[in-house]
Amino acid sequence: QVQLVESGGGLVQPGGSLRLSCAASGFTFSNYGMTWYRQAPGKERELVAGISPAGTNTNYADSVKGRFTIFRVNTKNTVYLQMNSLKSEDTAVYLCRTQVRGYAYWGQGTQVTVSS
């Protein structure tokens, strides 16, 4: 079955960096686009970044452009989110998502807290 497992979250000071990972299994990873979402307390889930199956096309929310980079290593079945210049408003649970044969699959999420 499709599984997505995020890791790499934690507590970081404003201006710091984190790299999140999402390890995928149960499907042919290189055939599917991947996305990162985040959800802060009391707020709706929002799309952060997306990447095409081969990794040649990416898109970002305006709020993270120039600070976050999504990339993937298909030989490792893993998608990453490099987050730089973190701000307090980036604090959220970060989740990865894919859609396989019409069904959406989500990971369990990893908490990112940006605080001094």
Salt bridges, closest charged atoms under 4 A:
GLU46 OE2 - ARG38 NE 2.60
ASP62 OD1 - LYS65 NZ 3.16
ASP90 OD1 - ARG38 NH1 2.91
ASP90 OD2 - ARG67 NH1 2.72
